[in-house]
């Protein structure tokens, strides 16, 4: 459901201009709007008043009978033209014919109803107000712009822009915090890596030192064993040489007596 006419006018920065309700309100409102836009809308040599606009609309509808006759459904087409020439209320057909002729885009605002746009491709945009039902109380009014007016759309746009700016600032802060935390994490990670590498190198140096110590111990042991082996060998060889260089012992000659043999 759309808003009321007053709220729609506020959003467009427009003000209602009352028009006499004598059966020619649509044409009077169009005359006011064309006069208001006299610098932009060309009159094409026409004297603009409500009578001339009514006759112009009837002539345009007659010219394009093949196009407009399909939209007259409650009576025959000649009767419709006759009623319009004798002061009938202006309707969508007359609005469409005049909008095409003057190259206007006519926006019709209605109370809590969807707005009606006629000739959306028109060069000159005007806004009319339609109040009442589609019966005898139907009435058209004109509009005029309000000076120094800030539309709700522009305020909404500014609020959106400020909100987007604040949102971008908060996003920038968050990204800065994230980047700061990432740099801190990288620094701590690099520190931990440096500590680990220092510990590894320290452990490697300790391992090397211990390895060198163990090698030195092993070399000492091997030297000792070699020395002991050499000393043993030297002892053995010395003993052998002592044995070989010894003088032979004097053997005593024992003159054993021969055994007595008892013969029978």
C-alpha positions as CSV (number, residue, x, y, z in Angstrom):
1,X,0.0,0.0,0.0
2,X,1.4,3.4,-1.0
3,X,1.5,6.5,1.2
4,X,-1.0,9.4,1.3
5,X,-0.8,12.3,-1.1
6,X,0.8,14.7,1.4
7,X,3.6,12.2,2.2
8,X,4.1,11.7,-1.6
9,X,4.3,15.4,-2.1
10,X,6.8,15.8,0.7
11,X,9.1,13.2,-0.9
12,X,8.9,15.1,-4.2
13,X,9.2,18.6,-2.6
14,X,5.9,19.6,-4.2
15,X,2.9,21.6,-3.0
16,X,-0.7,21.2,-4.0
17,X,-2.3,24.0,-6.2
18,X,-6.1,24.0,-5.9
19,X,-8.0,24.1,-9.2
20,X,-11.7,25.0,-9.6
21,X,-13.9,21.9,-9.7
22,X,-16.3,22.9,-12.5
23,X,-15.9,19.8,-14.7
24,X,-12.8,21.2,-16.4
25,X,-10.4,20.5,-13.5
26,X,-8.1,18.2,-15.5
27,X,-7.7,20.8,-18.3
28,X,-7.3,23.7,-15.9
29,X,-4.5,21.7,-14.0
30,X,-2.8,21.0,-17.3
31,X,-3.0,24.7,-18.3
32,X,-1.4,25.7,-14.9
33,X,1.4,23.1,-15.4
34,X,2.1,24.2,-19.0
35,X,2.2,27.9,-17.9
36,X,4.5,26.9,-15.1
37,X,6.8,25.2,-17.5
38,X,6.4,27.8,-20.3
39,X,10.2,28.0,-20.8
40,X,10.5,24.2,-21.6
41,X,7.1,23.1,-23.0
42,X,6.5,24.5,-26.4
43,X,2.9,25.6,-27.0
44,X,3.1,25.0,-30.7
45,X,1.2,28.1,-31.6
46,X,-1.8,27.2,-29.3
47,X,-3.4,29.6,-26.9
48,X,-3.5,27.7,-23.7
49,X,-6.7,27.7,-21.8
50,X,-9.0,24.9,-20.6
51,X,-11.4,25.2,-23.5
52,X,-8.7,25.1,-26.2
53,X,-7.1,22.1,-24.4
54,X,-10.3,20.2,-24.4
55,X,-10.9,20.8,-28.1
56,X,-7.3,19.9,-28.9
57,X,-7.7,16.6,-27.0
58,X,-10.9,15.8,-28.9
59,X,-9.2,16.5,-32.3
60,X,-6.2,14.4,-31.4
61,X,-8.4,11.4,-30.3
62,X,-10.4,11.8,-33.6
63,X,-7.2,11.7,-35.6
64,X,-6.0,8.5,-33.9
65,X,-9.4,6.8,-33.8
66,X,-8.0,3.4,-34.7
67,X,-5.7,3.6,-31.6
68,X,-8.1,5.1,-29.0
69,X,-11.4,3.5,-29.9
70,X,-10.3,0.2,-28.2
71,X,-10.1,2.0,-24.8
72,X,-13.8,3.2,-25.0
73,X,-15.7,0.2,-23.7
74,X,-18.8,1.6,-21.9
75,X,-20.2,3.5,-24.9
76,X,-19.7,3.9,-28.6
77,X,-16.8,6.0,-29.8
78,X,-18.9,8.9,-31.4
79,X,-21.0,9.2,-28.3
80,X,-17.8,9.4,-26.2
81,X,-16.5,12.3,-28.4
82,X,-19.9,14.0,-28.2
83,X,-19.9,13.8,-24.4
84,X,-16.4,15.1,-24.2
85,X,-17.2,18.1,-26.4
86,X,-20.2,18.9,-24.1
87,X,-18.2,19.2,-20.9
88,X,-17.6,15.6,-19.7
89,X,-14.8,15.0,-17.2
90,X,-11.3,14.5,-18.7
91,X,-10.0,10.9,-18.4
92,X,-6.9,8.9,-19.2
93,X,-7.5,9.2,-23.0
94,X,-7.4,13.0,-22.9
95,X,-4.3,12.9,-20.7
96,X,-2.6,10.5,-23.1
97,X,-3.4,12.5,-26.2
98,X,-2.2,15.8,-24.7
99,X,0.9,14.1,-23.2
100,X,1.9,12.7,-26.6
101,X,1.2,16.1,-28.3
102,X,3.2,18.2,-25.8
103,X,5.9,15.5,-25.2
104,X,5.0,15.4,-21.5
105,X,5.5,12.6,-18.9
106,X,2.4,13.0,-16.6
107,X,2.6,11.5,-13.1
108,X,-0.8,11.2,-11.4
109,X,-0.6,10.9,-7.6
110,X,-3.5,9.1,-5.8
111,X,-4.3,8.7,-2.1
112,X,-2.9,5.4,-0.8
113,X,-2.9,4.0,-4.3
114,X,-0.3,3.3,-6.9
115,X,0.6,6.3,-9.0
116,X,-0.3,6.5,-12.6
117,X,2.4,7.4,-15.2
118,X,1.3,8.5,-18.6
119,X,3.8,8.7,-21.5
120,X,6.8,7.5,-19.6
121,X,9.1,8.5,-22.5
122,X,8.0,12.1,-22.3
123,X,10.7,14.8,-22.2
124,X,8.9,17.2,-19.7
125,X,7.8,15.7,-16.4
126,X,4.8,17.2,-14.6
127,X,2.8,15.9,-11.6
128,X,-0.9,16.1,-11.1
129,X,-3.0,15.1,-8.0
130,X,-6.2,12.9,-8.5
131,X,-8.5,12.8,-5.5
132,X,-11.8,11.1,-4.9
133,X,-13.2,8.0,-6.6
134,X,-13.9,7.5,-10.2
135,X,-17.4,9.1,-9.9
136,X,-18.8,12.6,-9.6
137,X,-16.4,13.5,-6.7
138,X,-13.3,12.9,-8.9
139,X,-11.0,16.0,-9.1
140,X,-7.6,17.0,-10.5
141,X,-5.2,19.5,-8.9
142,X,-1.9,20.9,-10.0
143,X,1.4,21.0,-8.2
144,X,4.3,23.4,-7.8
145,X,7.8,22.9,-6.4
146,X,8.7,24.0,-2.9
147,X,11.8,26.2,-2.5
148,X,14.7,25.3,-0.2
149,X,13.3,21.8,0.4
150,X,15.3,18.8,1.4
151,X,13.6,15.7,0.3
152,X,13.3,12.6,2.4
153,X,15.1,10.8,-0.3
154,X,18.1,13.1,-0.1
155,X,18.1,12.9,3.7
156,X,17.9,9.1,3.4
157,X,20.7,9.2,0.9
158,X,22.8,11.4,3.2
159,X,22.0,9.1,6.1
160,X,23.0,6.2,4.0
161,X,26.2,7.9,2.9
162,X,27.1,8.8,6.6
163,X,26.2,5.2,7.5
164,X,28.4,3.9,4.7
165,X,31.2,6.2,5.8
166,X,31.0,5.1,9.4
167,X,30.7,1.5,8.2
168,X,33.8,2.0,6.1
169,X,35.6,3.6,9.0
170,X,34.7,0.6,11.3
171,X,35.7,-1.7,8.5
172,X,39.0,0.2,8.2
173,X,39.5,-0.1,11.9
174,X,38.8,-3.8,11.9
175,X,41.2,-4.3,9.0
176,X,43.8,-2.2,10.8
177,X,43.3,-4.3,13.9
178,X,43.5,-7.5,11.9
179,X,46.6,-6.4,10.1
180,X,48.1,-5.2,13.4
181,X,47.3,-8.6,15.0
182,X,48.7,-10.4,11.9
183,X,51.9,-8.4,12.2
184,X,52.1,-9.1,15.9
185,X,51.4,-12.8,15.2
186,X,54.1,-12.7,12.5
187,X,56.6,-11.0,14.9
188,X,55.8,-13.5,17.7
189,X,56.0,-16.3,15.2
190,X,59.4,-15.0,13.9
191,X,60.5,-14.7,17.6
192,X,59.5,-18.2,18.4
193,X,61.1,-19.5,15.2
194,X,64.3,-17.6,16.2
195,X,64.2,-19.1,19.6
196,X,63.6,-22.5,18.2
197,X,66.5,-22.1,15.7
198,X,68.7,-20.7,18.6
199,X,67.8,-23.7,20.7
200,X,68.4,-26.0,17.8
201,X,71.8,-24.4,17.1
202,X,72.6,-24.4,20.8
203,X,71.7,-28.0,21.1
204,X,73.7,-28.8,18.0
205,X,76.7,-27.0,19.4
206,X,76.2,-28.8,22.7
207,X,75.9,-32.1,20.8
208,X,79.0,-31.3,18.8
209,X,80.9,-30.4,22.0
210,X,79.7,-33.6,23.7
211,X,80.6,-35.5,20.5
212,X,84.0,-34.0,20.4
213,X,84.5,-34.8,24.1
214,X,83.4,-38.4,23.5
215,X,85.7,-38.6,20.6
216,X,88.5,-37.2,22.7
217,X,87.8,-39.8,25.4
218,X,87.6,-42.5,22.8
219,X,90.9,-41.4,21.3
220,X,92.4,-41.3,24.8
221,X,91.2,-44.8,25.5
222,X,92.5,-46.0,22.1
223,X,95.8,-44.4,22.8
224,X,95.9,-46.1,26.2
225,X,95.0,-49.4,24.8
226,X,97.5,-49.0,22.0
227,X,100.2,-48.1,24.6
228,X,99.2,-51.1,26.7
229,X,99.2,-53.4,23.7
230,X,102.6,-52.1,22.7
231,X,103.9,-52.5,26.2
232,X,102.6,-56.0,26.3
233,X,104.2,-56.8,22.9
234,X,107.4,-55.3,24.0
235,X,107.3,-57.4,27.2
236,X,106.7,-60.5,25.2
237,X,109.5,-59.8,22.8
238,X,111.8,-58.9,25.6
239,X,111.0,-62.2,27.3
240,X,111.6,-64.1,24.1
241,X,114.9,-62.4,23.6
242,X,115.9,-63.2,27.1
243,X,115.0,-66.8,26.6
244,X,117.0,-67.0,23.4
245,X,120.1,-65.3,24.9
246,X,120.2,-67.5,28.0
247,X,123.2,-69.8,28.4
248,X,122.4,-73.4,28.2
249,X,122.3,-75.2,31.5
250,X,125.0,-77.6,32.4
251,X,123.6,-81.0,32.4
252,X,125.0,-83.3,35.0
253,X,126.1,-86.7,33.7
254,X,124.7,-89.3,35.8
255,X,126.3,-92.7,35.7
256,X,123.6,-95.0,36.4
257,X,124.3,-98.5,37.4
258,X,123.0,-101.1,35.1
259,X,120.2,-103.0,36.4
260,X,120.7,-106.3,37.7
261,X,118.9,-108.9,35.8
262,X,118.1,-112.1,37.7
263,X,118.3,-115.1,35.4
264,X,117.0,-118.4,36.3
